[in-house]
Amino acid sequence: MSPVAMKLKFTGEVGEIHSSIDSAEVLDAQTGILVSSPDMVVLEWRTPPFGPFSPLLMTVFSKDPIKLEKAESIPYHYPYEGGDLK
């Protein structure tokens, strides 16, 4: 599946994220924490296609224990225009 864009909602504030999207092999990609909603992470990339043989690896850091509450597909639009990312 390509391109891919999604919002990930967590049960608490996200402090920092690291993902495989940050590699040089991924094009037109960005990740970030929504400034207006620090419990929400936005991920989007155009290539390589997302699928069972090209998984997304992501580490989420927070001051407190948190869990993923919801993953939602959103329209791909690079760069992201749904709010400021940090």
All heavy atoms as an XYZ file, in Angstrom:
665
protein
N       0.855     -1.165      0.000
C       0.000      0.000      0.000
C       0.904      1.232      0.000
O       1.824      1.329      0.801
C      -0.888     -0.076      1.243
C      -1.751      1.091      1.490
S      -3.015      0.764      2.744
C      -2.062      0.807      4.235
N       0.650      2.148     -0.894
C       1.459      3.358     -0.984
C       0.657      4.424     -1.720
O      -0.022      4.101     -2.688
C       2.736      3.051     -1.745
O       3.557      4.160     -1.857
N       0.684      5.672     -1.362
C       1.317      6.232     -0.169
C       0.508      5.912      1.086
O      -0.637      5.486      0.997
C       1.319      7.725     -0.443
C       0.139      7.966     -1.320
C       0.006      6.714     -2.162
N       1.130      6.148      2.227
C       0.521      5.833      3.517
C       0.501      7.080      4.385
O       1.470      7.825      4.441
C       1.323      4.721      4.233
C       0.769      4.455      5.611
C       1.343      3.458      3.406
N      -0.602      7.293      5.071
C      -0.701      8.375      6.053
C      -1.633      7.906      7.163
O      -2.675      7.315      6.890
C      -1.234      9.647      5.411
N      -1.212      8.142      8.397
C      -2.044      7.722      9.520
C      -1.795      8.588     10.747
O      -0.747      9.199     10.882
C      -1.830      6.252      9.849
C      -0.441      5.899     10.309
S      -0.215      4.140     10.647
C      -0.007      3.515      9.000
N      -2.805      8.624     11.601
C      -2.699      9.246     12.914
C      -2.757      8.138     13.949
O      -3.582      7.232     13.844
C      -3.871     10.197     13.178
C      -3.787     11.523     12.503
C      -4.958     12.385     12.970
C      -4.999     13.702     12.262
N      -6.174     14.489     12.670
N      -1.886      8.229     14.931
C      -1.878      7.277     16.033
C      -2.199      8.031     17.308
O      -1.505      8.992     17.663
C      -0.503      6.615     16.156
C       0.015      5.916     14.902
C       1.418      5.412     15.130
C      -0.906      4.796     14.484
N      -3.260      7.629     17.993
C      -3.665      8.278     19.252
C      -3.244      7.389     20.407
O      -3.539      6.201     20.428
C      -5.165      8.508     19.278
C      -5.622      9.186     20.564
C      -7.047      9.629     20.470
C      -7.588     10.231     21.743
N      -6.756     11.162     22.426
N      -2.547      7.998     21.374
C      -2.082      7.275     22.549
C      -2.874      7.703     23.780
O      -3.576      8.712     23.767
C      -0.581      7.532     22.753
C       0.264      6.899     21.679
C       0.514      7.557     20.485
C       0.777      5.631     21.852
C       1.277      6.974     19.487
C       1.533      5.031     20.863
C       1.788      5.704     19.679
N      -2.761      6.940     24.865
C      -3.522      7.214     26.087
C      -2.915      8.343     26.915
O      -3.497      8.742     27.914
C      -3.617      5.951     26.967
O      -2.287      5.478     27.240
C      -4.428      4.868     26.274
N      -1.769      8.857     26.492
C      -1.129      9.955     27.212
C      -0.190     10.702     26.290
O      -0.049     10.395     25.111
N       0.477     11.703     26.837
C       1.359     12.572     26.064
C       2.600     11.828     25.565
O       3.265     11.125     26.321
C       1.787     13.753     26.919
C       2.575     14.784     26.177
C       2.847     16.022     27.005
O       2.074     16.313     27.941
O       3.838     16.691     26.712
N       2.898     12.007     24.279
C       4.091     11.432     23.656
C       5.209     12.462     23.741
O       5.023     13.627     23.397
C       3.810     11.061     22.180
C       5.069     10.553     21.497
C       2.693     10.042     22.093
N       6.370     12.018     24.216
C       7.496     12.940     24.344
C       8.379     12.970     23.109
O       8.847     14.025     22.691
N       8.598     11.802     22.503
C       9.503     11.697     21.360
C       9.209     10.404     20.610
O       8.745      9.432     21.209
C      10.939     11.670     21.888
C      12.018     11.821     20.861
C      13.394     11.921     21.512
O      13.525     12.594     22.556
O      14.319     11.309     20.975
N       9.466     10.405     19.299
C       9.306      9.189     18.498
C      10.530      8.988     17.613
O      11.156      9.950     17.175
C       8.035      9.221     17.618
C       8.002     10.477     16.737
C       6.788      9.108     18.430
C       6.890     10.494     15.727
N      10.853      7.731     17.379
C      11.887      7.344     16.425
C      11.278      6.245     15.571
O      10.645      5.336     16.102
C      13.130      6.809     17.138
C      13.809      7.826     17.978
N      14.814      8.626     17.504
C      13.613      8.198     19.272
C      15.222      9.434     18.466
N      14.505      9.199     19.543
N      11.462      6.336     14.253
C      10.854      5.314     13.393
C      11.729      5.003     12.196
O      12.636      5.758     11.856
C       9.469      5.770     12.921
O       9.595      6.760     11.927
N      11.411      3.886     11.539
C      12.126      3.491     10.328
C      11.813      4.438      9.172
O      12.489      4.411      8.152
C      11.793      2.047      9.956
O      10.402      1.876      9.817
N      10.830      5.300      9.328
C      10.509      6.308      8.310
C      11.668      7.291      8.168
O      11.860      7.892      7.130
C       9.206      7.049      8.683
C       8.014      6.125      8.501
C       9.012      8.293      7.849
C       6.708      6.720      8.904
N      12.470      7.439      9.217
C      13.583      8.383      9.211
C      14.763      7.917      8.356
O      15.726      8.655      8.194
C      14.059      8.643     10.642
C      12.949      9.205     11.518
O      12.079      9.919     10.991
O      12.960      8.929     12.726
N      14.710      6.711      7.787
C      15.840      6.196      7.005
C      15.890      6.861      5.626
O      14.900      7.393      5.127
C      15.750      4.679      6.855
O      14.891      4.333      5.802
N      17.052      6.796      4.993
C      17.245      7.411      3.674
C      16.478      6.690      2.575
O      16.287      7.240      1.497
C      18.728      7.437      3.351
N      16.031      5.463      2.817
C      15.329      4.683      1.805
C      13.845      5.044      1.685
O      13.163      4.588      0.786
C      15.458      3.196      2.125
C      16.893      2.725      2.124
C      17.035      1.335      2.717
O      16.027      0.752      3.139
O      18.167      0.851      2.754
N      13.358      5.849      2.609
C      11.949      6.232      2.614
C      11.824      7.641      2.042
O      12.496      8.555      2.480
C      11.371      6.169      4.047
C       9.913      6.562      4.043
C      11.556      4.782      4.632
N      10.966      7.798      1.023
C      10.829      9.085      0.342
C       9.545      9.804      0.723
O       8.531      9.180      1.012
C      10.859      8.868     -1.171
C      12.122      8.207     -1.723
C      11.981      8.001     -3.215
C      13.346      9.034     -1.405
N       9.607     11.146      0.660
C       8.459     12.008      0.972
C       7.791     11.565      2.260
O       6.602     11.250      2.299
C       7.446     12.022     -0.177
C       7.996     12.696     -1.414
O       8.990     13.435     -1.292
O       7.434     12.493     -2.500
N       8.576     11.545      3.316
C       8.096     11.029      4.594
C       8.243     12.074      5.686
O       9.134     12.913      5.643
C       8.894      9.788      4.973
N       7.362     11.977      6.635
C       7.515     12.788      7.838
C       6.771     12.123      8.984
O       5.824     11.390      8.785
C       7.048     14.214      7.632
C       5.574     14.415      7.449
C       5.249     15.886      7.231
O       6.029     16.633      6.701
N       4.082     16.284      7.646
N       7.278     12.370     10.169
C       6.631     11.918     11.392
C       6.643     13.094     12.346
O       7.494     13.975     12.250
C       7.387     10.749     12.055
O       8.698     11.186     12.412
C       7.480      9.559     11.147
N       5.707     13.107     13.241
C       5.701     14.172     14.229
C       4.571     14.016     15.218
O       3.614     13.285     14.989
N       4.730     14.726     16.313
C       3.715     14.793     17.362
C       2.924     16.065     17.114
O       3.508     17.138     16.906
C       4.381     14.826     18.747
C       5.267     13.578     18.935
C       3.335     14.937     19.852
C       6.268     13.696     20.072
N       1.605     15.975     17.108
C       0.777     17.167     16.897
C       0.941     18.118     18.077
O       0.745     17.731     19.229
C      -0.695     16.787     16.760
C      -1.171     16.355     15.381
C      -2.633     15.911     15.448
C      -1.016     17.472     14.382
N       1.311     19.358     17.788
C       1.494     20.361     18.842
C       0.184     20.592     19.592
O       0.169     20.688     20.816
C       2.032     21.679     18.236
C       2.047     22.790     19.265
C       3.421     21.467     17.650
N      -0.930     20.632     18.855
C      -2.233     20.897     19.468
C      -2.802     19.690     20.222
O      -3.762     19.823     20.969
C      -3.228     21.336     18.406
O      -3.396     20.308     17.450
N      -2.222     18.512     20.015
C      -2.701     17.291     20.656
C      -1.499     16.371     20.903
O      -1.232     15.475     20.099
C      -3.741     16.618     19.761
O      -4.290     15.499     20.385
N      -0.761     16.575     22.000
C       0.489     15.836     22.220
C       0.325     14.333     22.448
O       1.323     13.626     22.596
C       1.105     16.525     23.435
C       0.016     17.274     24.086
C      -1.018     17.556     23.036
N      -0.901     13.834     22.432
C      -1.124     12.384     22.516
C      -1.324     11.778     21.131
O      -1.641     10.607     20.992
C      -2.326     12.071     23.409
C      -3.629     12.649     22.880
O      -3.596     13.568     22.023
O      -4.694     12.193     23.323
N      -1.106     12.576     20.067
C      -1.354     12.150     18.687
C      -0.069     12.246     17.869
O       0.609     13.271     17.875
C      -2.420     13.041     18.057
C      -2.912     12.590     16.725
S      -4.220     11.365     16.793
C      -5.545     12.265     17.537
N       0.248     11.154     17.146
C       1.419     11.101     16.266
C       0.920     10.966     14.828
O      -0.021     10.216     14.555
C       2.316      9.897     16.633
C       3.405      9.683     15.598
C       2.914     10.077     18.019
N       1.549     11.702     13.912
C       1.225     11.618     12.489
C       2.407     10.979     11.766
O       3.558     11.352     11.996
C       0.946     13.021     11.900
C       0.782     12.953     10.390
C      -0.275     13.635     12.545
N       2.116     10.013     10.900
C       3.121      9.339     10.071
C       2.644      9.388      8.637
O       1.471      9.126      8.374
C       3.258      7.864     10.461
C       3.479      7.511     11.906
C       3.173      6.043     12.123
C       4.910      7.797     12.278
N       3.540      9.710      7.705
C       3.175      9.603      6.295
C       4.421      9.400      5.451
O       5.492      9.911      5.761
C       2.356     10.789      5.818
C       3.000     12.130      5.903
C       2.074     13.235      5.416
O       0.877     12.986      5.191
O       2.551     14.347      5.242
N       4.284      8.572      4.407
C       5.374      8.350      3.469
C       4.815      7.844      2.154
O       3.727      7.300      2.090
C       6.419      7.397      4.037
C       5.995      5.975      4.203
C       6.218      4.952      3.314
C       5.292      5.395      5.293
N       5.699      3.782      3.792
C       5.118      4.026      5.014
C       4.792      5.892      6.493
C       4.472      3.159      5.883
C       4.145      5.035      7.346
C       3.999      3.693      7.048
N       5.594      8.078      1.090
C       5.162      7.697     -0.258
C       5.736      6.352     -0.676
O       5.056      5.535     -1.272
C       5.571      8.772     -1.264
C       5.118      8.479     -2.683
C       5.350      9.628     -3.628
N       6.697     10.153     -3.605
C       7.704      9.705     -4.346
N       7.514      8.696     -5.172
N       8.896     10.257     -4.260
N       7.000      6.122     -0.417
C       7.640      4.877     -0.834
C       8.726      4.502      0.155
O       9.316      5.406      0.751
C       8.217      5.010     -2.272
O       8.672      3.750     -2.722
C       9.331      6.010     -2.354
N       8.977      3.244      0.446
C       8.455      2.038     -0.189
C       7.024      1.740      0.261
O       6.579      2.260      1.283
C       9.414      0.951      0.312
C       9.841      1.422      1.653
C       9.915      2.925      1.533
N       6.333      0.903     -0.504
C       4.970      0.527     -0.112
C       4.959     -0.137      1.272
O       5.889     -0.836      1.631
C       4.540     -0.475     -1.184
C       5.439     -0.214     -2.336
C       6.730      0.275     -1.758
N       3.921      0.119      2.014
C       3.731     -0.469      3.335
C       3.076     -1.828      3.168
O       2.111     -1.968      2.430
C       2.841      0.450      4.166
C       2.540     -0.049      5.543
C       3.553     -0.290      6.448
C       1.237     -0.247      5.947
C       3.267     -0.733      7.726
C       0.939     -0.684      7.222
C       1.959     -0.927      8.115
N       3.621     -2.836      3.801
C       3.046     -4.171      3.702
C       3.793     -5.141      4.593
O       4.690     -4.739      5.342
N       3.469     -6.421      4.513
C       4.067     -7.414      5.420
C       5.577     -7.558      5.255
O       6.260     -7.956      6.191
C       3.341     -8.713      5.077
C       2.696     -8.489      3.768
C       2.493     -7.020      3.610
N       6.128     -7.210      4.083
C       7.564     -7.353      3.876
C       8.312     -6.039      4.037
O       9.522     -5.974      3.856
C       7.845     -7.988      2.514
C       7.252     -9.363      2.407
C       6.133     -9.591      1.631
C       7.788    -10.422      3.126
C       5.566    -10.856      1.551
C       7.226    -11.684      3.062
C       6.113    -11.906      2.272
N       7.603     -4.966      4.349
C       8.242     -3.682      4.634
C       7.536     -3.058      5.848
O       6.815     -2.085      5.728
C       8.170     -2.750      3.422
O       6.832     -2.523      3.050
N       7.745     -3.649      7.014
C       7.035     -3.174      8.207
C       7.547     -1.815      8.685
O       8.674     -1.416      8.389
C       7.347     -4.254      9.240
C       8.669     -4.791      8.816
C       8.654     -4.743      7.311
N       6.724     -1.142      9.417
C       7.081      0.110     10.064
C       7.558     -0.210     11.477
O       6.862     -0.890     12.226
C       5.863      1.033     10.142
C       5.989      2.248     11.033
C       7.030      3.212     10.486
C       4.650      2.933     11.182
N       8.739      0.262     11.820
C       9.253      0.100     13.176
C       9.249      1.463     13.835
O       9.745      2.440     13.271
C      10.672     -0.464     13.140
C      10.831     -1.782     12.390
C      12.295     -2.178     12.334
C      10.015     -2.870     13.040
N       8.681      1.540     15.037
C       8.578      2.818     15.712
C       8.750      2.622     17.214
O       8.208      1.688     17.789
C       7.213      3.456     15.429
C       7.051      4.824     16.038
S       5.551      5.662     15.514
C       4.301      4.669     16.290
N       9.518      3.528     17.819
C       9.676      3.558     19.268
C       9.087      4.863     19.769
O       9.401      5.938     19.234
C      11.169      3.474     19.658
O      11.733      2.304     19.071
C      11.336      3.421     21.159
N       8.225      4.777     20.762
C       7.554      5.947     21.334
C       8.056      6.140     22.755
O       8.080      5.195     23.537
C       6.018      5.753     21.327
C       5.317      6.928     21.968
C       5.518      5.518     19.916
N       8.465      7.356     23.061
C       8.946      7.682     24.403
C       7.954      8.605     25.094
O       7.378      9.489     24.468
C      10.311      8.378     24.328
C      11.386      7.520     23.742
C      11.648      7.551     22.382
C      12.126      6.679     24.550
C      12.640      6.751     21.833
C      13.120      5.873     24.009
C      13.378      5.916     22.652
N       7.771      8.381     26.397
C       6.872      9.198     27.196
C       7.355      9.191     28.642
O       8.012      8.241     29.080
C       5.452      8.632     27.121
O       4.568      9.380     27.927
N       7.019     10.248     29.381
C       7.368     10.303     30.805
C       6.584      9.263     31.604
O       7.054      8.743     32.596
C       7.057     11.687     31.379
C       7.916     12.786     30.825
C       7.512     14.105     31.464
C       8.007     15.272     30.667
N       7.529     16.546     31.190
N       5.362      8.999     31.164
C       4.463      8.072     31.854
C       4.161      6.877     30.950
O       4.262      6.982     29.726
C       3.153      8.776     32.214
C       3.372      9.990     33.110
O       4.063      9.840     34.133
O       2.872     11.076     32.761
N       3.760      5.744     31.528
C       3.354      4.599     30.691
C       2.145      4.967     29.827
O       1.177      5.539     30.322
C       2.984      3.520     31.705
C       3.648      3.921     32.982
C       3.711      5.424     32.956
N       2.229      4.673     28.537
C       1.114      4.941     27.613
C       0.918      3.725     26.717
O       1.797      2.880     26.590
C       1.339      6.203     26.761
C       2.596      6.074     25.898
C       1.390      7.449     27.621
C       2.782      7.211     24.901
N      -0.251      3.674     26.087
C      -0.582      2.614     25.140
C      -1.206      3.242     23.901
O      -1.793      4.321     23.974
C      -1.583      1.634     25.749
C      -1.040      0.826     26.887
C      -2.089     -0.137     27.391
C      -1.530     -0.961     28.537
N      -2.518     -1.919     29.023
N      -1.102      2.527     22.792
C      -1.779      2.959     21.578
C      -3.276      2.757     21.769
O      -3.729      1.666     22.107
C      -1.293      2.150     20.373
C      -1.944      2.482     19.038
C      -1.663      3.919     18.626
C      -1.471      1.506     17.976
N      -4.037      3.809     21.579
C      -5.489      3.762     21.763
C      -6.214      3.567     20.433
O      -7.208      2.846     20.344
C      -5.936      5.072     22.414
C      -7.364      5.123     22.834
C      -7.654      6.415     23.583
O      -7.074      6.636     24.658
O      -8.474      7.208     23.064
N      -5.698      4.219     19.359
C      -6.402      4.178     18.074
C      -5.423      4.488     16.941
O      -4.579      5.361     17.073
C      -7.515      5.229     18.086
C      -8.346      5.308     16.851
C      -9.415      6.380     17.014
C     -10.253      6.497     15.763
N     -11.254      7.556     15.882
N      -5.545      3.773     15.844
C      -4.808      4.060     14.614
C      -5.829      4.379     13.534
O      -6.778      3.621     13.328
C      -3.956      2.871     14.209
N      -5.641      5.500     12.864
C      -6.628      5.965     11.889
C      -5.918      6.339     10.587
O      -4.967      7.119     10.595
C      -7.345      7.186     12.466
C      -8.274      7.879     11.545
C      -8.857      9.150     12.163
O      -8.519      9.510     13.294
O      -9.650      9.786     11.461
N      -6.386      5.801      9.480
C      -5.868      6.176      8.171
C      -6.378      7.577      7.823
O      -7.546      7.899      8.072
C      -6.362      5.163      7.134
O      -5.879      5.497      5.869
N      -5.489      8.405      7.275
C      -5.868      9.756      6.871
C      -5.391      9.964      5.434
O      -4.520      9.239      4.954
C      -5.270     10.829      7.808
C      -3.739     10.738      7.838
C      -5.869     10.725      9.206
C      -3.057     11.842      8.638
N      -5.931     10.951      4.731
C      -5.474     11.209      3.360
C      -3.995     11.624      3.352
O      -3.572     12.421      4.189
C      -6.363     12.351      2.873
C      -7.557     12.318      3.759
C      -7.070     11.795      5.083
N      -3.240     11.088      2.404
C      -1.826     11.438      2.260
C      -1.728     12.822      1.638
O      -2.346     13.085      0.599
C      -1.128     10.414      1.372
C       0.312     10.759      1.049
C       1.325     10.437      1.926
C       0.639     11.395     -0.142
C       2.654     10.738      1.637
C       1.954     11.696     -0.440
C       2.953     11.367      0.449
O       4.257     11.670      0.157
N      -0.986     13.700      2.271
C      -0.725     15.021      1.712
C       0.609     15.485      2.259
O       0.696     15.911      3.402
C      -1.832     16.012      2.089
C      -1.705     17.297      1.328
N      -0.854     18.289      1.711
C      -2.304     17.726      0.199
C      -0.941     19.298      0.854
N      -1.821     18.973     -0.071
N       1.656     15.333      1.446
C       2.997     15.705      1.884
C       3.316     17.113      1.426
O       3.145     17.407      0.257
C       4.019     14.723      1.317
C       5.437     15.033      1.739
C       5.910     14.620      2.966
C       6.275     15.749      0.910
C       7.201     14.904      3.359
C       7.563     16.037      1.300
C       8.023     15.616      2.526
O       9.288     15.907      2.913
N       3.745     18.012      2.274
C       3.847     17.846      3.723
C       2.486     17.926      4.402
O       1.541     18.486      3.863
C       4.741     18.997      4.156
C       4.538     20.053      3.122
C       4.236     19.317      1.838
N       2.418     17.368      5.596
C       1.171     17.305      6.369
C       0.626     18.693      6.623
O       1.369     19.603      6.985
C       1.444     16.574      7.697
C       0.219     16.446      8.570
C      -0.811     15.603      8.199
C       0.101     17.168      9.740
C      -1.940     15.481      8.988
C      -1.019     17.041     10.547
C      -2.038     16.191     10.156
O      -3.151     16.078     10.932
N      -0.693     18.867      6.424
C      -1.313     20.174      6.593
C      -2.370     20.206      7.687
O      -3.111     21.153      7.804
C      -1.962     20.617      5.283
C      -0.975     20.895      4.187
C      -1.636     21.458      2.937
O      -2.867     21.311      2.787
O      -0.909     22.039      2.117
N      -2.453     19.179      8.512
C      -3.498     19.115      9.519
C      -3.145     19.767     10.853
O      -3.884     19.669     11.803
N      -2.019     20.459     10.922
C      -1.600     21.111     12.155
C      -0.079     21.085     12.261
O       0.601     20.446     11.457
N       0.438     21.807     13.216
C       1.886     21.862     13.401
C       2.391     20.600     14.066
O       1.793     20.095     15.008
C       2.253     23.070     14.254
C       1.997     24.386     13.538
O       2.068     24.412     12.301
O       1.727     25.398     14.216
N       3.517     20.102     13.561
C       4.151     18.915     14.124
C       5.441     19.308     14.817
O       6.125     20.211     14.389
C       4.466     17.890     13.026
C       3.298     17.360     12.209
C       3.809     16.428     11.131
C       2.282     16.663     13.098
N       5.746     18.586     15.896
C       7.044     18.810     16.541
C       7.852     17.543     16.493
O       7.360     16.474     16.251
C       6.907     19.299     17.967
C       6.208     18.326     18.918
C       6.224     18.870     20.322
C       5.555     17.870     21.251
N       5.622     18.204     22.612
